[in-house]
């Protein structure tokens, strides 16, 4: 290829670079989140622990997607990978939001008790 890339689908290289930048930004946010949780024991709740776990899972999924899309053979392959990723992420997002909502509802009475003490 003219740009010296081994990728059979040049757009995937741009996408890989974009996703790598996004992954780094998400990892920085996760690091910031973890430091703040450790700084205050009040923030170390089940809800925050689950949010941290879900962020880690989402970062890993985005990283895996970037690896797969970088190997796309053509535009059709790229869209197949993209579609599979988006479907999996919507399913994960739905499950994560349901779980976080249930966890928040369970922990709300304890938070209210702590505030009234």
C-alpha contacts under 8 A as a table, 3 or more apart, distances in Angstrom:
res1	aa1	res2	aa2	distance
1	X	4	X	5.38
1	X	5	X	6.05
1	X	6	X	7.24
2	X	5	X	7.61
5	X	10	X	7.59
7	X	10	X	5.97
7	X	12	X	7.52
7	X	13	X	6.96
7	X	70	X	7.12
7	X	71	X	6.75
7	X	73	X	7.97
8	X	71	X	7.59
8	X	72	X	7.26
8	X	73	X	5.53
8	X	74	X	7.17
9	X	12	X	5.72
9	X	13	X	7.48
9	X	70	X	7.85
9	X	71	X	7.65
9	X	72	X	6.14
9	X	73	X	5.58
9	X	74	X	5.47
9	X	75	X	7.45
10	X	13	X	5.44
10	X	14	X	7.07
11	X	14	X	5.25
11	X	15	X	6.28
12	X	15	X	4.86
12	X	16	X	5.93
12	X	69	X	5.76
12	X	70	X	4.70
12	X	71	X	7.23
12	X	72	X	6.62
12	X	78	X	7.54
13	X	16	X	5.00
13	X	17	X	6.28
13	X	70	X	5.73
14	X	17	X	5.18
14	X	18	X	6.22
15	X	18	X	4.98
15	X	19	X	6.02
15	X	66	X	7.17
15	X	69	X	7.51
15	X	70	X	7.35
16	X	19	X	5.11
16	X	20	X	6.00
16	X	66	X	5.10
16	X	67	X	7.10
16	X	69	X	7.07
16	X	70	X	5.80
17	X	20	X	5.05
17	X	21	X	6.29
18	X	21	X	5.20
18	X	22	X	6.25
19	X	22	X	4.85
19	X	23	X	5.91
19	X	62	X	7.17
19	X	63	X	7.24
19	X	66	X	5.93
20	X	23	X	4.97
20	X	24	X	6.19
20	X	63	X	7.24
20	X	66	X	7.31
21	X	24	X	5.17
21	X	25	X	6.29
22	X	25	X	5.05
22	X	26	X	6.12
23	X	26	X	5.05
23	X	27	X	6.03
23	X	59	X	6.18
23	X	62	X	6.96
23	X	63	X	6.64
24	X	27	X	5.01
24	X	28	X	6.15
25	X	28	X	5.07
25	X	29	X	6.26
26	X	29	X	5.00
26	X	30	X	6.12
26	X	59	X	6.73
27	X	30	X	4.97
27	X	31	X	6.13
27	X	59	X	7.23
28	X	31	X	5.04
28	X	32	X	6.19
29	X	32	X	5.00
29	X	33	X	6.08
30	X	33	X	4.95
30	X	34	X	6.10
30	X	52	X	7.11
30	X	55	X	6.94
30	X	56	X	7.59
31	X	34	X	5.11
31	X	35	X	6.21
32	X	35	X	5.23
32	X	36	X	6.32
33	X	36	X	5.28
33	X	37	X	6.31
33	X	52	X	7.71
34	X	37	X	5.13
34	X	38	X	6.23
34	X	52	X	7.51
35	X	38	X	5.16
35	X	39	X	6.11
36	X	39	X	4.98
36	X	40	X	6.58
36	X	43	X	7.79
37	X	40	X	5.58
37	X	41	X	6.82
37	X	43	X	5.22
37	X	44	X	5.56
37	X	48	X	7.77
38	X	41	X	6.49
38	X	43	X	7.80
38	X	44	X	7.17
40	X	43	X	5.53
40	X	44	X	7.10
41	X	44	X	5.18
42	X	45	X	7.12
43	X	48	X	6.97
44	X	48	X	6.26
44	X	49	X	6.86
45	X	48	X	5.26
45	X	49	X	6.19
46	X	49	X	5.04
46	X	50	X	6.13
46	X	103	X	7.22
47	X	50	X	5.21
47	X	51	X	6.19
47	X	100	X	6.47
47	X	103	X	5.96
47	X	104	X	6.26
47	X	107	X	7.92
48	X	51	X	4.91
48	X	52	X	6.12
49	X	52	X	5.13
49	X	53	X	6.27
50	X	53	X	4.99
50	X	54	X	6.11
50	X	100	X	7.25
51	X	54	X	5.11
51	X	55	X	6.10
51	X	100	X	7.55
52	X	55	X	5.11
52	X	56	X	6.25
53	X	56	X	5.17
53	X	57	X	6.26
54	X	57	X	4.98
54	X	58	X	6.06
54	X	96	X	7.13
55	X	58	X	5.08
55	X	59	X	6.10
56	X	59	X	5.17
56	X	60	X	6.22
57	X	60	X	5.11
57	X	61	X	6.16
58	X	61	X	4.99
58	X	62	X	6.15
58	X	89	X	7.99
59	X	62	X	5.14
59	X	63	X	6.15
60	X	63	X	5.05
60	X	64	X	6.14
61	X	64	X	5.09
61	X	65	X	6.11
62	X	65	X	4.98
62	X	66	X	6.21
63	X	66	X	5.12
63	X	67	X	6.40
64	X	67	X	5.13
64	X	68	X	6.26
65	X	68	X	5.07
65	X	69	X	5.98
65	X	81	X	7.62
65	X	82	X	7.89
65	X	85	X	6.67
66	X	69	X	5.20
66	X	70	X	6.05
67	X	70	X	5.27
67	X	71	X	6.85
68	X	71	X	5.41
68	X	72	X	6.82
68	X	81	X	7.15
69	X	72	X	5.10
69	X	78	X	6.02
69	X	81	X	6.41
69	X	82	X	7.55
72	X	75	X	7.48
72	X	77	X	5.42
72	X	78	X	5.20
72	X	81	X	7.87
73	X	77	X	5.96
73	X	78	X	7.32
74	X	77	X	5.30
74	X	78	X	6.20
75	X	78	X	4.92
75	X	79	X	6.23
76	X	79	X	5.23
76	X	80	X	6.25
77	X	80	X	5.07
77	X	81	X	6.25
78	X	81	X	5.26
78	X	82	X	6.10
79	X	82	X	4.86
79	X	83	X	5.89
80	X	83	X	5.15
80	X	84	X	6.17
81	X	84	X	5.22
81	X	85	X	6.13
82	X	85	X	5.15
82	X	86	X	6.15
83	X	86	X	5.16
83	X	87	X	6.10
84	X	87	X	5.22
84	X	88	X	6.15
85	X	88	X	5.18
85	X	89	X	6.06
86	X	89	X	5.01
86	X	90	X	6.07
87	X	90	X	5.25
87	X	91	X	6.26
88	X	91	X	5.17
88	X	92	X	6.11
89	X	92	X	4.95
89	X	93	X	5.84
90	X	93	X	4.96
90	X	94	X	6.09
91	X	94	X	5.22
91	X	95	X	6.31
92	X	95	X	5.15
92	X	96	X	5.93
93	X	96	X	5.03
93	X	97	X	6.02
94	X	97	X	5.30
94	X	98	X	6.21
95	X	98	X	5.17
95	X	99	X	6.17
96	X	99	X	5.13
96	X	100	X	5.99
97	X	100	X	5.04
97	X	101	X	5.91
98	X	101	X	5.15
98	X	102	X	6.25
99	X	102	X	5.17
99	X	103	X	6.12
100	X	103	X	5.00
100	X	104	X	5.99
101	X	104	X	5.12
101	X	105	X	6.13
102	X	105	X	5.12
102	X	106	X	6.22
103	X	106	X	5.13
103	X	107	X	6.19
104	X	107	X	5.16
104	X	108	X	5.94
105	X	108	X	5.32
105	X	109	X	7.83
106	X	109	X	6.93
107	X	110	X	5.39
107	X	111	X	6.39
108	X	111	X	5.11
108	X	112	X	6.20
109	X	112	X	5.11
109	X	113	X	6.23
110	X	113	X	5.09
110	X	114	X	6.27
111	X	114	X	5.08
111	X	115	X	6.28
112	X	115	X	5.10
112	X	116	X	6.26
113	X	116	X	5.26
113	X	117	X	6.30
114	X	117	X	5.38
